[in-house]
Amino acid sequence: MREDLPSGNTWTQQIASDGTFARRPTHFHGAIGDGPDAAHPAEAGRYHLYVSLACPWAHRTLIVRALKGLEHVISVDVVHPYLSEIGWSFGTDFRGATGDTVASRKLLREVYLAANPEFKGVVTVPVLWDKHLGTIVNNESSEIIRMLNGSFQAWARHREVDLYPLHLQNAIEETNAWVYADINNGVYRSGFARSQEAHDAAADQLFAALDRVEDILTRKDFLCGDVLTEADVRLFVTLIRFDAVYHTHFKCNRKTVLQSPALMRYMANIHHQPGVAATLDLEHVRHHYYGSHKHINPSGLIPKGPDVLAALAGAQARQVSL
């Protein structure tokens, strides 16, 4: 691979000298503005998301887009689930992969280079693209979901949904901080670690945090109170992948989410929210992780289980019957 071009993975590019996985900050941090003089003014039909159905960070944006009812406002393309050293591709030989409907590019790194010809970082999803200016607005999922929650309210079909309400913002920020460090990124710190010490430390923090979440959810329906917030969206995308990939593939195997009653009830509740189920594709998830990470799974064999969706359906049925 040419060193002067963007690379395609984090698991070889972001390992510290002590063997820990050290995720680097994202690069593009533009925002959707309120007025016509803004660099990226809020408009229907102007913006486009590039996502992977496998990626939890990209999954956040699809869930918020669905919860707000913005499918008619912001278009989406889905990359192929296999991630090579040169990055995500727009190959269409996998069900659900759309290709690049904006500019017929072959690789996502071409999108990055169109926005910044000098870009040499790691090509990640999601990407929020401005079709009018032909550039990337933002590639940080935590910032994109805030924009989706608040910047397109004029066109949202579900304006009543507010995932970042004023009275809960402090609680959401505090929750996001430890959930990101110990769970969202914790599974990667466990799975991508290159030393036993780094893996053990990450796994200890991960399962302590999962126990903390289980305790919280035995007392209330959502992380920050009685309403669904962005903190729940951010946690859900990791939990829904946990038993399917992180438990086995990333060696996070002290226990499964299926063994945690409160977590199961919580996941089933969020999965049942309008539009959320359609954003999940576990085939993309399994094929990406088990197929792309050859340093972890050299054979590339892809397990069929566990049947997470059946377990969620059962948990939902039990809730309804109560």
C-alpha positions in Angstrom: 0.0 0.0 0.0 1.3 3.5 -0.9 2.3 5.4 2.3 1.1 8.7 0.8 -2.5 7.5 0.6 -5.1 7.1 3.4 -5.0 3.7 5.1 -8.0 1.5 5.7 -7.8 0.1 9.2 -7.2 1.1 12.8 -6.0 -2.2 14.1 -2.5 -1.9 12.7 -2.3 1.9 12.5 -3.2 2.8 16.1 -1.3 0.4 18.4 0.8 2.0 21.1 4.3 0.8 22.2 2.9 -1.1 25.2 0.4 -3.0 23.0 -2.7 -1.0 23.8 -5.1 0.1 21.1 -5.1 3.9 21.0 -7.8 5.3 18.8 -6.9 8.5 17.2 -9.3 11.5 16.9 -11.3 11.9 13.7 -10.4 14.6 11.2 -13.5 16.5 9.9 -15.5 18.5 12.4 -17.7 20.8 10.4 -21.3 21.5 11.5 -24.7 22.1 10.0 -25.5 25.8 10.5 -28.7 27.6 11.3 -28.6 30.3 8.7 -28.1 30.7 4.9 -24.6 32.1 5.5 -23.4 29.0 7.3 -20.8 26.9 5.5 -23.2 24.0 5.6 -26.8 25.3 6.1 -29.6 23.0 7.0 -31.4 21.9 3.9 -33.4 18.9 2.9 -31.8 16.7 0.3 -28.4 18.4 0.5 -26.6 15.9 2.8 -25.6 12.3 2.4 -24.3 9.7 4.8 -21.7 7.1 3.9 -22.0 4.2 6.4 -21.2 0.6 7.1 -23.9 -1.6 8.5 -21.2 -3.4 10.4 -19.8 -0.4 12.2 -21.3 0.6 15.5 -20.2 4.2 15.1 -22.0 4.4 11.8 -25.0 2.5 13.2 -25.5 5.4 15.7 -26.3 7.8 12.8 -28.7 5.4 11.1 -30.7 4.9 14.4 -30.9 8.7 15.0 -31.9 9.3 11.4 -34.7 6.7 11.8 -35.9 7.9 15.2 -36.1 11.5 14.0 -37.8 10.5 10.7 -35.1 11.9 8.4 -34.9 9.2 5.8 -36.4 11.5 3.2 -34.1 14.4 4.2 -30.6 12.7 4.3 -29.7 10.0 1.7 -27.5 7.0 2.6 -24.9 4.7 0.9 -23.7 1.5 2.4 -20.2 0.2 1.9 -19.2 -3.4 1.4 -18.7 -5.2 4.8 -15.2 -6.3 4.1 -12.6 -3.8 5.2 -9.2 -4.1 3.5 -5.9 -2.3 4.1 -7.0 0.3 1.5 -10.2 1.0 3.2 -13.9 0.5 2.8 -15.1 -0.2 -0.8 -18.2 0.5 -2.7 -18.4 -3.0 -4.0 -21.9 -4.2 -4.5 -21.4 -8.0 -4.4 -22.9 -8.3 -0.9 -26.6 -7.9 -0.1 -27.3 -4.4 1.2 -24.2 -2.8 -0.2 -25.3 0.1 -2.4 -22.2 1.4 -4.1 -21.6 5.1 -4.3 -24.8 6.7 -5.7 -23.4 10.2 -5.4 -20.3 10.0 -7.6 -19.8 6.3 -8.5 -16.5 6.1 -6.7 -14.9 2.7 -6.0 -13.4 3.3 -2.6 -14.4 5.4 0.4 -10.9 6.9 0.5 -11.7 8.6 -2.8 -14.4 10.5 -0.9 -11.8 11.6 1.7 -9.4 12.7 -1.0 -12.1 14.6 -2.8 -12.6 16.6 0.4 -8.9 16.9 1.2 -6.3 15.8 -1.4 -3.7 15.9 1.4 -5.6 13.6 3.7 -3.4 10.6 4.9 -5.3 9.4 7.9 -7.4 6.4 8.5 -10.6 6.1 6.4 -13.5 5.6 8.7 -17.3 5.7 8.7 -19.7 7.4 9.1 -19.1 10.3 6.8 -21.6 13.2 6.4 -21.2 14.6 2.9 -22.3 17.9 1.5 -23.5 17.2 -2.0 -23.7 20.9 -3.0 -20.1 21.7 -2.0 -18.7 18.2 -2.8 -16.9 17.9 0.5 -17.0 16.1 3.9 -18.9 18.0 6.6 -18.0 15.7 9.5 -16.8 12.1 10.2 -17.2 12.0 13.9 -20.3 10.0 14.8 -20.9 11.7 18.2 -21.1 15.1 16.4 -23.2 13.8 13.5 -25.9 12.4 15.7 -26.2 15.7 17.5 -26.7 17.4 14.1 -29.3 14.8 13.1 -31.1 15.3 16.4 -31.3 19.1 16.2 -30.3 20.6 12.9 -33.0 19.2 10.7 -36.0 19.7 12.9 -37.9 21.6 10.2 -38.1 18.5 8.1 -38.2 15.7 10.8 -41.3 13.5 10.8 -40.8 12.9 14.5 -40.1 16.4 15.9 -41.2 15.2 19.3 -38.1 13.0 19.6 -35.3 14.8 21.4 -32.3 12.6 22.2 -30.4 15.4 23.9 -33.0 17.2 26.1 -31.7 20.2 28.0 -32.6 18.9 31.5 -30.6 15.7 30.9 -27.6 17.0 29.1 -25.2 16.9 32.1 -26.2 13.3 32.8 -25.9 12.3 29.2 -22.4 13.8 28.9 -21.2 12.1 32.1 -22.7 8.7 31.0 -21.2 9.0 27.5 -17.8 9.6 28.9 -17.5 6.3 30.8 -19.6 4.2 28.4 -17.4 5.3 25.5 -14.1 4.7 27.3 -15.0 1.4 29.0 -17.6 -0.2 26.7 -17.9 1.3 23.2 -14.1 1.6 22.8 -13.4 -1.0 25.5 -14.3 -3.9 23.3 -11.8 -2.7 20.7 -9.2 -2.1 23.4 -9.7 -5.7 24.4 -9.8 -7.2 20.9 -7.1 -5.2 19.2 -4.6 -5.3 22.2 -1.2 -6.7 21.3 -0.1 -7.6 24.9 -1.7 -9.7 27.6 -1.5 -6.8 30.0 -3.4 -4.4 27.7 -6.1 -7.0 27.0 -6.6 -7.8 30.7 -6.8 -4.2 31.7 -9.4 -3.4 28.9 -11.5 -6.5 29.7 -11.5 -5.7 33.5 -12.8 -2.2 32.7 -15.3 -3.5 30.2 -17.0 -6.0 32.4 -17.0 -3.7 35.4 -18.8 -1.1 33.2 -21.3 -3.7 32.0 -22.0 -4.7 35.6 -22.6 -1.0 36.3 -25.0 -0.7 33.4 -26.9 -3.8 34.5 -27.3 -2.3 38.0 -28.6 1.0 36.6 -31.1 -0.8 34.3 -32.5 -2.9 37.1 -33.8 0.4 38.5 -34.9 2.4 35.4 -35.7 1.9 31.8 -32.9 4.0 30.3 -29.4 5.1 31.3 -30.3 8.7 32.1 -33.9 8.4 33.3 -37.2 7.4 31.9 -36.7 8.6 28.3 -34.5 7.3 25.5 -31.5 9.6 24.9 -28.4 9.6 22.7 -26.6 7.8 25.6 -28.8 4.8 25.0 -28.2 4.9 21.3 -24.5 4.9 21.8 -24.6 2.0 24.2 -27.1 -0.1 22.2 -24.9 -0.3 19.1 -22.2 -2.0 21.1 -24.5 -4.3 23.1 -26.3 -5.5 20.0 -23.0 -6.7 18.5 -21.6 -8.0 21.7 -22.7 -11.7 21.7 -22.4 -11.9 17.9 -18.8 -10.7 17.6 -17.2 -9.1 20.6 -17.7 -12.0 23.0 -15.9 -14.5 20.7 -13.9 -12.5 18.2 -12.6 -9.9 20.6 -12.2 -12.4 23.5 -14.7 -10.5 25.7 -16.0 -13.8 26.9 -16.5 -13.6 30.7 -20.2 -13.6 30.1 -22.7 -12.7 27.4 -25.3 -10.0 27.2 -27.9 -12.8 26.9 -27.0 -13.7 30.4 -27.9 -10.3 31.8 -31.7 -9.8 32.3 -31.7 -6.1 32.5 -29.5 -5.6 29.5 -31.6 -8.0 27.5 -34.8 -6.1 28.4 -33.2 -2.8 27.6 -31.9 -4.0 24.2 -35.3 -5.4 23.3 -36.9 -2.2 24.2 -34.6 -0.1 22.0 -34.7 -2.6 19.2 -38.5 -2.3 19.3 -38.5 1.5 18.9 -39.9 2.7 15.5 -37.4 2.3 12.7 -34.6 0.9 14.8 -34.8 -2.8 13.7 -34.4 -1.8 10.1 -31.0 -0.3 10.8 -29.5 -3.5 12.0 -27.9 -6.1 9.8 -26.0 -8.8 11.6 -24.8 -10.5 8.4 -22.8 -7.3 7.6 -21.6 -7.3 11.2 -20.4 -10.9 11.2 -18.8 -10.8 7.8 -17.0 -7.6 8.6 -15.4 -8.6 11.9 -14.7 -12.2 11.2 -13.7 -11.6 7.6 -11.7 -8.4 7.8 -9.6 -9.0 10.9 -7.3 -11.7 9.6 -4.7 -11.1 12.3 -7.4 -12.3 14.8 -9.2 -14.8 12.6 -6.8 -16.0 9.9 -9.2 -18.6 8.5 -11.9 -16.1 7.9 -14.5 -18.5 9.1 -17.8 -16.8 10.0 -20.0 -18.3 12.7 -23.8 -18.3 12.2 -24.7 -17.7 15.8 -25.9 -16.8 18.3 -29.4 -15.9 17.2 -29.5 -12.5 18.9 -32.7 -11.4 17.1 -34.6 -14.5 18.3 -33.4 -13.7 21.8 -34.6 -10.1 21.5 -37.9 -11.2 20.2 -38.3 -13.5 23.2 -37.3 -10.7 25.6 -39.8 -8.4 23.9 -42.6 -11.0 24.1 -42.0 -11.4 27.9 -42.2 -7.6 28.4 -45.5 -7.4 26.5 -46.9 -10.3 28.6 -46.1 -8.6 31.9 
